[in-house]
Amino acid sequence: MQNKNSLSRIDKRIATDEATPDLTIRQSIIEILKGRMLSARDISREAHIKEKDVLEHLPHIARTITGSRSKFEKKRFVVEPSRCLSCGFVFKKRDRLKTPSKCPSCRSEEITETRFGIAEG
Ligand SMILES: [Zn+2]
């Protein structure tokens, strides 16, 4: 009986981990972003996932934060747009989370990384 119990406990743990990998990753990204501003590269380093995956998770996280006021009370998903260091052009388009490679105004490639954070209030 003892053996049976411990086995089923292990099975349960494995099943839970496999069932919600995305949710777990999103939760940890939310924790990483609380009260900070980080680029997708920073997040990928801290969450141990690819930068490309970070960019896929971020829109879902933004929706979670904005959508459920009761669960994430007084929290906002913040996007700090990229800026051209050469001419000051700001990439304000909100649907583009990826840092642009070139400035459309002066063609400079010196562009700050788009940064993300979760702010209180
Ligand atoms: Zn520029």
Boltz pocket constraint, residues with backbone or C-beta under 6 A from the ligand:
constraints:
  - pocket:
      binder: B
      contacts: [[A, 84], [A, 85], [A, 86], [A, 87], [A, 88], [A, 89], [A, 103], [A, 104], [A, 105], [A, 106], [A, 107], [A, 108]]
      max_distance: 6.0
